Structure formats: structure tokens, C-alpha cells
Amino acid sequence: MKKIVLLILTVLFSTISFGQKIETVYLDFKDSTSNMYIAVIPEARPIKAFMFLLDGFDASPQDILVQTELPQYAAKQGILTILPILKTGSLYFGVDSLSQQSLNSQIKNVIDKYDL
């Protein structure tokens, strides 16, 4: 399974590596399945804006990178795109208070980390 994930990430990285950088940020180093995000960072600095791209039910940030070119397009426009997995995991609707708290903490983390 790890080899498949590595292969997919390698293909993704090679197809979208022009003009942006992909970074995975874990807010809890003990847990690599939730409370994390993938950032598609524009090459141009300073970053003009940022957006959170929430996936559909039971999708992963890696799935989003395969399904849409929006993060790559945004990066070319100087927009930082964040693809999160909230503390509640990948099976969330985003309306419960724990999901909202997790999203809020990720927003604060992004603002601090990327000096926005």
C-alpha cells in the first residue's frame, strides 16, 4: 500500500511541480491520518491569497489533486491552496463543532506558517 501511495505522489509531484511546491503539514505528529493538510504553494512571492479546498465526503487531499487542476491554477495566480483533513478524519460533513474547531486551528496555522 505504501508503494502505491508513493507512486501516486511521485506522479502527482512530477505533473504539478512546475510553478508550485507541495508540502504536507501534520498538526499532530503522532497521527498521520487526520488533523493535517497539503499545501500547494505558489512559486511567486509574496502569496496574494489563500483558500481552503474542502473535499467531498470520503475523499483525500491526494484525490483532489488528481481530480481537479484548481490547486495548480490557483498557484499560478499566486494563491496558496490548502487541502485539509480535519481532526475528525476524512469522513466528516464539516458542520459539527469539532470539525469547525479543527478547521479554525488549521486556518490559524496557515496564517502563521506562511505569514499571511
ABEGO torsion letter per residue (X at the ends): XAAAAAAAAAAAAAAAABGBBBBBBBABAABAABGBBBBBBBABOBBABBBBBBBBBGBBAAAAAAABAAAAAAAAAGBBBBBBBBAAEABBAGABAAAAAAAAAAAAAAAAAAGX
